[in-house]
Amino acid sequence: MRSHLNRMRAACVLAALIIAMLPVGRAASAAPASTTLAPVDLPVLLPLTGNIAFIGMTVQRTLQAVERATNADGGIHGHPVHFVFEDDQASPVTALQLIASIPKDVPAVFDAGPLATCRVTSGALRTGPVLYCLSPLFDPPHGSYAFSGSVALADLFEAEFRYFKRKGWNRIALVETTDASGQFTSSVINRLVHEPANSGMTLVAEEHFGIGDLGVAAQIANVLAAKPQVIILGANGNAAGTVLHGLHDAGSTVPVATSTANMTLQQMDAYRDVMPPAPALLIAAPRWAVPSAVRPGPVKDAVARFFRVLGDAGIAPDGATASAYDPAMLVIGALQHLGPTATAAQVRDDLASFYGPGSVGYYDFRQTPQRGLTSADTVMVCWDVARHRWIAAP
């Protein structure tokens, strides 16, 4: 088995030497991918229409930026990489129909989520191709062909609970949707509240609402009556906005924490006038969210490349971009190592043995199968409304 670490170190040293010889502001690159060689197609299921279409479109733009950057640097052994986008409308039924039409010889498929679509697509791809779900809620079986992006939801909330404990916030409330994502969030929070490390913490209120509901006044009234010290927002997308509007209308001053599913710039802009008081919208976020807090080394270099690739495409980094960027780079890296004709089984095995840096943190799939990350790969952030960016939480 090859040593990923030694290969990365050698590559980093070589890249540093090349960059040092170039004019400032220019990046080193190999010859562009050939236009005559067959492209390596990588299908992507994502919601380009529907209530979370803004996430799907952000993921699409991010992968297009990765495609351009990869092909400018030689592609996959000279073959251009090509992401093929399919609109599943965030519908499990539509996603399953699209999966049925995807060629079985493609090495990998990406699914932007939500959780429900990843569950059905992973079931349909038990024997390959590799499925990389971009939702942190998805928890694929060990050794399977399915992988999940970013830090697991349970690990994200575990990091947030540690923050709550430091702040002395023991009375917790939860507001989430009734769909699969909300049910999963509920199970995670209820488990964390009862863990020995969180002794003294209490879930004083838990309220549910339909993903299409236009108001949650009754649920918010019940939550605030329980006098929580922090409210966990388990909904995402438009549903998250419904809760934030409800809290604002009720005059709530209780801190609100949520997951990286709500870490999109479009949402921050849309909810500017209903943001909770500072520290606004607490999130256990990936390393890239506060680049200044990342120590010099391979992860910081990966974060810098993440910002550079997106910056060249005019894209501002956020949670949706990061959810797509690292998984795409990991799959492309496996294909660059294995070659453009690699099988799904070879790609799966390559990912399963990988350890190395990414924009989210330091991956080690040997220790954390199918994901490669833990709660240690997070930093607590909050949204700075005035400066329009995430900052380290106080």
Backbone torsions as a table, in degrees:
resi	resn	phi	psi	omega
1	MET	NA	135.9	-177.8
2	ARG	-71.6	159.4	174.8
3	SER	-95.8	107.8	180.0
4	HIS	-62.0	-38.9	-175.9
5	LEU	-64.5	-45.0	179.5
6	ASN	-63.9	-40.4	178.6
7	ARG	-62.3	-42.3	-179.2
8	MET	-67.3	-41.8	-179.9
9	ARG	-61.6	-44.4	179.0
10	ALA	-62.6	-42.3	-179.8
11	ALA	-64.9	-40.3	-179.4
12	CYS	-65.6	-41.1	178.9
13	VAL	-63.4	-45.8	179.7
14	LEU	-62.3	-44.1	180.0
15	ALA	-62.5	-40.3	-179.6
16	ALA	-63.9	-40.1	179.4
17	LEU	-65.6	-41.4	179.8
18	ILE	-66.4	-46.4	-178.7
19	ILE	-61.7	-36.5	-178.7
20	ALA	-62.8	-25.0	-178.2
21	MET	-90.8	-3.0	-177.9
22	LEU	-97.4	156.9	174.1
23	PRO	-60.4	149.6	179.8
24	VAL	-59.7	137.7	177.7
25	GLY	92.1	-4.7	177.7
26	ARG	-111.4	143.6	-178.6
27	ALA	-108.2	149.8	176.8
28	ALA	-74.3	145.2	177.2
29	SER	-151.1	152.0	174.7
30	ALA	-83.2	-179.9	175.6
31	ALA	-63.2	139.9	180.0
32	PRO	-58.0	156.1	177.4
33	ALA	-59.4	147.7	-178.5
34	SER	-71.0	141.4	176.3
35	THR	-86.3	-6.1	-179.4
36	THR	-99.5	-18.0	177.9
37	LEU	-82.7	149.9	-178.8
38	ALA	-64.4	136.3	178.6
39	PRO	-71.8	155.6	172.3
40	VAL	-95.0	105.2	-176.9
41	ASP	-81.5	132.4	177.1
42	LEU	-125.5	103.7	-178.8
43	PRO	-66.3	145.7	178.9
44	VAL	-133.6	120.7	173.2
45	LEU	-95.1	127.0	-178.1
46	LEU	-157.5	154.6	-178.4
47	PRO	-83.2	98.0	177.6
48	LEU	-90.6	-10.2	172.6
49	THR	-135.0	162.3	-179.5
50	GLY	104.5	-172.7	-170.5
51	ASN	-74.9	-13.9	174.7
52	ILE	-119.9	31.1	179.9
53	ALA	-61.9	-28.6	180.0
54	PHE	-63.2	-31.7	176.0
55	ILE	-71.4	-45.0	179.6
56	GLY	-59.7	-41.9	-179.2
57	MET	-69.0	-34.2	176.6
58	THR	-67.0	-42.6	176.8
59	VAL	-61.2	-42.4	179.5
60	GLN	-60.2	-47.9	-179.7
61	ARG	-62.7	-37.5	-180.0
62	THR	-64.9	-47.0	-179.3
63	LEU	-67.2	-32.5	175.1
64	GLN	-65.4	-36.3	176.7
65	ALA	-67.5	-41.8	176.6
66	VAL	-62.2	-40.9	179.2
67	GLU	-60.4	-48.0	-179.2
68	ARG	-62.6	-45.3	-178.2
69	ALA	-64.7	-42.0	-179.5
70	THR	-64.5	-45.7	-177.6
71	ASN	-69.9	-30.3	175.9
72	ALA	-67.9	-24.9	179.9
73	ASP	-98.8	15.6	174.7
74	GLY	110.3	-5.9	178.6
75	GLY	65.0	-139.3	179.0
76	ILE	-113.3	94.7	-175.6
77	HIS	55.6	40.2	179.5
78	GLY	89.3	-16.6	177.8
79	HIS	-82.6	131.5	177.5
80	PRO	-70.5	141.3	172.8
81	VAL	-86.6	143.1	-177.6
82	HIS	-140.5	116.1	176.1
83	PHE	-84.2	128.4	-179.2
84	VAL	-107.1	112.4	-172.0
85	PHE	-92.8	133.3	178.0
86	GLU	-127.8	127.9	-178.1
87	ASP	-83.2	110.5	178.1
88	ASP	-98.2	-0.5	176.6
89	GLN	57.4	22.8	-176.8
90	ALA	60.7	24.3	-178.7
91	SER	-104.8	122.8	177.4
92	PRO	-58.8	-36.6	179.9
93	VAL	-64.4	-46.2	179.3
94	THR	-65.6	-41.3	179.5
95	ALA	-59.2	-41.9	-179.7
96	LEU	-65.5	-38.6	177.7
97	GLN	-64.4	-40.5	-179.7
98	LEU	-68.0	-39.8	179.1
99	ILE	-59.5	-37.3	-177.8
100	ALA	-64.2	-23.9	-177.8
101	SER	-96.1	-2.1	-178.5
102	ILE	-81.9	132.6	178.9
103	PRO	-57.3	137.6	-176.3
104	LYS	-73.7	-12.7	-177.7
105	ASP	-92.8	3.3	175.0
106	VAL	-71.1	144.4	-175.8
107	PRO	-73.8	-29.9	-174.9
108	ALA	-156.1	152.6	176.3
109	VAL	-129.1	141.6	176.2
110	PHE	-108.4	140.2	176.8
111	ASP	-127.4	117.7	-176.4
112	ALA	-75.7	-3.2	-179.3
113	GLY	90.8	-176.1	12.9
114	PRO	-75.5	-169.3	-175.2
115	LEU	-53.2	-42.9	-175.5
116	ALA	-61.0	-38.7	-180.0
117	THR	-70.6	-39.4	179.4
118	CYS	-63.8	-34.9	179.2
119	ARG	-64.0	-42.7	-178.2
120	VAL	-76.2	-36.8	-179.4
121	THR	-70.0	-35.7	178.2
122	SER	-66.5	-35.5	177.5
123	GLY	-65.2	-34.3	-179.5
124	ALA	-78.2	-16.4	-176.1
125	LEU	-117.2	37.7	-177.7
126	ARG	-60.6	-29.5	-178.7
127	THR	-110.5	18.7	179.0
128	GLY	107.0	163.7	-1.8
129	PRO	-63.9	176.4	173.5
130	VAL	-62.8	133.7	173.9
131	LEU	-109.0	122.7	174.9
132	TYR	-111.1	104.2	178.2
133	CYS	-83.3	132.0	-176.5
134	LEU	-89.2	0.2	178.4
135	SER	-91.7	127.9	178.7
136	PRO	-69.3	-13.0	179.7
137	LEU	-71.6	-26.2	-175.8
138	PHE	-72.1	132.4	-177.4
139	ASP	-122.9	86.0	-174.5
140	PRO	-72.0	152.5	178.0
141	PRO	-64.7	143.4	178.0
142	HIS	-62.3	136.5	177.5
143	GLY	81.4	0.9	-177.8
144	SER	-83.5	-179.3	176.4
145	TYR	-84.6	-0.3	-176.8
146	ALA	-100.8	140.1	176.5
147	PHE	-130.0	158.4	-177.9
148	SER	-127.5	137.7	-175.7
149	GLY	-82.7	154.0	175.1
150	SER	64.1	-169.9	180.0
151	VAL	-79.4	140.5	-179.2
152	ALA	-59.5	148.0	-179.8
153	LEU	-56.7	-40.5	179.5
154	ALA	-61.6	-38.8	179.0
155	ASP	-72.1	-36.0	176.6
156	LEU	-61.5	-47.0	-179.6
157	PHE	-71.9	-29.0	174.5
158	GLU	-60.6	-43.1	177.3
159	ALA	-64.8	-37.8	179.0
160	GLU	-67.6	-37.6	178.2
161	PHE	-63.4	-37.7	176.6
162	ARG	-61.7	-38.9	177.6
163	TYR	-65.8	-44.5	178.4
164	PHE	-56.8	-42.5	-177.4
165	LYS	-63.6	-41.5	178.0
166	ARG	-63.7	-33.0	-179.4
167	LYS	-83.0	-8.5	-178.7
168	GLY	78.5	22.7	179.7
169	TRP	-92.8	103.7	-177.4
170	ASN	-106.2	-17.2	-179.3
171	ARG	-99.8	110.2	-171.4
172	ILE	-116.2	138.4	173.1
173	ALA	-119.8	153.6	-178.1
174	LEU	-131.5	131.5	173.6
175	VAL	-124.7	121.8	-178.4
176	GLU	-146.2	167.7	179.8
177	THR	-81.9	167.7	-178.0
178	THR	-90.2	1.9	-177.9
179	ASP	-80.4	-173.6	-176.8
180	ALA	-60.9	-39.3	-180.0
181	SER	-64.7	-42.2	179.4
182	GLY	-65.8	-40.3	179.3
183	GLN	-64.5	-40.0	179.2
184	PHE	-66.3	-42.7	178.3
185	THR	-60.1	-42.6	179.1
186	SER	-59.6	-44.0	-179.2
187	SER	-64.2	-38.1	179.8
188	VAL	-66.2	-48.3	-177.3
189	ILE	-65.3	-43.0	179.8
190	ASN	-63.9	-33.7	177.0
191	ARG	-69.9	-43.7	-178.2
192	LEU	-63.9	-37.4	-179.2
193	VAL	-60.4	-31.7	-175.8
194	HIS	-97.1	5.3	177.3
195	GLU	-77.1	146.1	-178.7
196	PRO	-54.6	-35.6	-178.8
197	ALA	-63.9	-21.0	-178.4
198	ASN	-109.2	27.2	178.9
199	SER	-54.7	134.5	-179.1
200	GLY	98.7	-16.6	178.3
201	MET	-84.8	145.3	-177.0
202	THR	-136.2	136.8	172.7
203	LEU	-87.8	98.4	-172.3
204	VAL	-82.2	-17.5	178.3
205	ALA	-158.8	142.9	174.1
206	GLU	-139.8	119.5	-177.0
207	GLU	-123.7	144.2	-178.4
208	HIS	-121.1	154.3	173.3
209	PHE	-152.8	159.3	-179.3
210	GLY	-72.9	144.4	-175.3
211	ILE	-61.8	-23.4	179.5
212	GLY	-100.4	3.7	179.9
213	ASP	-62.8	142.4	-178.1
214	LEU	-93.4	-10.3	179.8
215	GLY	-152.5	154.1	-179.3
216	VAL	-136.8	34.4	-175.0
217	ALA	-58.3	-43.5	-178.3
218	ALA	-65.3	-43.0	179.9
219	GLN	-64.1	-42.3	-179.9
220	ILE	-65.1	-38.7	178.4
221	ALA	-61.1	-42.3	178.6
222	ASN	-65.0	-40.4	-179.6
223	VAL	-63.9	-49.5	-176.9
224	LEU	-67.8	-29.9	177.9
225	ALA	-65.0	-24.7	179.6
226	ALA	-81.2	-4.2	177.6
227	LYS	54.9	57.0	177.5
228	PRO	-74.0	157.5	174.4
229	GLN	-94.6	-18.2	175.6
230	VAL	-153.6	143.0	179.3
231	ILE	-113.7	127.2	176.2
232	ILE	-92.8	122.9	178.1
233	LEU	-94.3	105.1	-176.3
234	GLY	-90.2	-6.0	179.9
235	ALA	-88.8	162.0	175.9
236	ASN	-139.2	170.5	-179.3
237	GLY	65.9	-143.1	-178.7
238	ASN	-60.7	-32.0	179.6
239	ALA	-64.7	-34.7	176.8
240	ALA	-63.8	-39.7	178.0
241	GLY	-62.8	-35.9	177.8
242	THR	-60.3	-42.4	179.4
243	VAL	-68.4	-44.2	-179.9
244	LEU	-61.9	-40.2	175.7
245	HIS	-62.6	-41.7	180.0
246	GLY	-63.4	-43.3	178.1
247	LEU	-64.6	-41.4	179.4
248	HIS	-64.2	-45.1	-179.3
249	ASP	-64.1	-29.4	179.3
250	ALA	-84.0	-3.8	179.3
251	GLY	73.8	25.3	-177.5
252	SER	-67.3	139.9	173.9
253	THR	-117.4	12.1	-178.3
254	VAL	-75.9	134.4	176.8
255	PRO	-58.0	145.9	-179.2
256	VAL	-121.4	130.7	175.5
257	ALA	-116.9	149.6	178.9
258	THR	-148.1	-167.8	-178.4
259	SER	-108.3	174.9	179.9
260	THR	-66.1	-11.1	176.9
261	ALA	-61.7	-24.2	179.2
262	ASN	-102.4	16.7	-175.7
263	MET	-93.5	54.0	-179.9
264	THR	-116.4	142.8	-178.1
265	LEU	-64.9	-35.1	-179.9
266	GLN	-63.0	-39.8	176.7
267	GLN	-66.4	-42.3	-179.6
268	MET	-60.6	-38.8	177.3
269	ASP	-67.3	-44.9	-175.8
270	ALA	-65.8	-32.2	-174.4
271	TYR	-105.2	17.6	-177.1
272	ARG	-52.3	-42.9	-174.6
273	ASP	-82.1	-6.4	-179.8
274	VAL	-122.7	17.1	179.1
275	MET	-64.6	144.4	174.3
276	PRO	-62.4	159.4	177.5
277	PRO	-63.1	158.1	-178.5
278	ALA	-59.1	140.9	-0.9
279	PRO	-77.3	119.0	-171.8
280	ALA	-78.7	129.3	172.5
281	LEU	51.4	76.3	179.8
282	LEU	-70.3	137.9	-178.9
283	ILE	-145.3	135.2	168.0
284	ALA	-81.7	105.2	-167.4
285	ALA	-111.4	163.0	175.2
286	PRO	-65.9	167.7	-174.9
287	ARG	-59.4	-36.4	-174.3
288	TRP	-60.7	-22.5	-173.7
289	ALA	-62.1	-30.5	177.2
290	VAL	-130.4	79.8	-175.3
291	PRO	-56.7	-32.8	-177.8
292	SER	-66.2	-20.1	-179.0
293	ALA	-89.5	-3.8	-179.3
294	VAL	-87.6	125.9	-179.7
295	ARG	-68.3	149.1	176.9
296	PRO	-55.3	137.9	-179.4
297	GLY	150.9	-167.3	-174.8
298	PRO	-60.1	-39.0	-179.4
299	VAL	-66.8	-42.0	178.5
300	LYS	-62.7	-38.3	177.1
301	ASP	-64.0	-40.9	179.0
302	ALA	-66.2	-38.5	177.1
303	VAL	-63.1	-42.3	179.4
304	ALA	-61.8	-40.5	178.2
305	ARG	-66.4	-40.4	176.8
306	PHE	-55.4	-49.1	179.4
307	PHE	-66.0	-36.1	-177.8
308	ARG	-69.1	-45.7	-179.3
309	VAL	-62.3	-44.1	179.6
310	LEU	-71.0	-39.9	179.8
311	GLY	-61.4	-39.4	178.2
312	ASP	-62.5	-25.1	179.8
313	ALA	-97.9	4.2	179.5
314	GLY	71.9	28.6	-178.1
315	ILE	-108.7	130.6	176.2
316	ALA	-86.1	126.6	-177.4
317	PRO	-63.4	139.5	170.9
318	ASP	-154.8	-170.3	-175.8
319	GLY	-62.1	-38.3	-178.9
320	ALA	-68.2	-39.7	178.8
321	THR	-66.8	-43.3	-178.2
322	ALA	-66.4	-33.1	-178.9
323	SER	-63.9	-27.1	-178.3
324	ALA	-95.9	-33.4	-170.5
325	TYR	-63.0	-55.9	-176.0
326	ASP	-62.7	-47.6	177.7
327	PRO	-57.3	-39.4	178.5
328	ALA	-63.5	-43.8	-179.6
329	MET	-66.0	-35.4	179.7
330	LEU	-67.5	-44.1	179.6
331	VAL	-67.6	-42.9	178.0
332	ILE	-62.4	-41.0	177.6
333	GLY	-60.4	-40.5	177.8
334	ALA	-64.0	-42.1	179.8
335	LEU	-69.1	-34.2	176.6
336	GLN	-66.8	-31.5	177.5
337	HIS	-76.7	-40.5	-173.6
338	LEU	-89.9	-28.9	-176.2
339	GLY	108.2	159.8	-173.3
340	PRO	-67.7	-15.2	-180.0
341	THR	-101.1	14.9	-178.6
342	ALA	-58.2	143.2	177.9
343	THR	-83.9	165.1	177.8
344	ALA	-60.5	-38.7	179.8
345	ALA	-63.8	-40.2	178.7
346	GLN	-66.0	-41.6	178.8
347	VAL	-64.9	-42.8	177.8
348	ARG	-58.4	-47.3	-178.0
349	ASP	-66.5	-35.6	179.0
350	ASP	-65.5	-45.6	177.7
351	LEU	-63.0	-41.0	-176.2
352	ALA	-63.6	-22.0	-178.9
353	SER	-104.4	2.5	-173.5
354	PHE	-78.1	139.8	167.3
355	TYR	-142.4	130.1	-176.9
356	GLY	169.6	178.0	-172.0
357	PRO	-83.1	153.0	171.7
358	GLY	-145.6	179.1	-178.8
359	SER	-72.9	-20.5	178.9
360	VAL	-83.0	-38.8	-178.0
361	GLY	171.9	-158.4	-179.7
362	TYR	-98.9	111.9	-176.8
363	TYR	-77.6	141.5	170.0
364	ASP	-148.8	91.4	-178.1
365	PHE	-70.8	-15.6	177.6
366	ARG	-70.5	-36.8	-178.9
367	GLN	-88.9	-32.1	179.4
368	THR	-127.3	83.6	-175.4
369	PRO	-56.7	144.6	174.2
370	GLN	71.7	-4.0	-177.3
371	ARG	-139.5	-46.2	174.7
372	GLY	84.4	-3.5	-174.5
373	LEU	-129.5	160.0	177.5
374	THR	-135.6	-177.3	179.3
375	SER	-64.3	-17.6	177.7
376	ALA	-67.9	-17.7	-179.3
377	ASP	-92.8	38.0	-179.6
378	THR	-133.5	161.6	172.8
379	VAL	-141.9	137.8	-179.0
380	MET	-76.5	128.2	-179.7
381	VAL	-130.4	166.0	170.6
382	CYS	-142.1	163.3	-176.2
383	TRP	-88.9	125.0	176.1
384	ASP	-93.3	103.6	-175.0
385	VAL	-62.0	-43.7	-175.8
386	ALA	-65.2	-42.1	-176.8
387	ARG	-93.7	-3.2	176.5
388	HIS	54.4	51.4	176.2
389	ARG	-161.6	164.9	175.4
390	TRP	-83.9	142.8	178.1
391	ILE	-131.4	162.0	176.7
392	ALA	-60.7	132.7	-179.2
393	ALA	-68.8	142.2	-179.4
394	PRO	-69.7	NA	NA
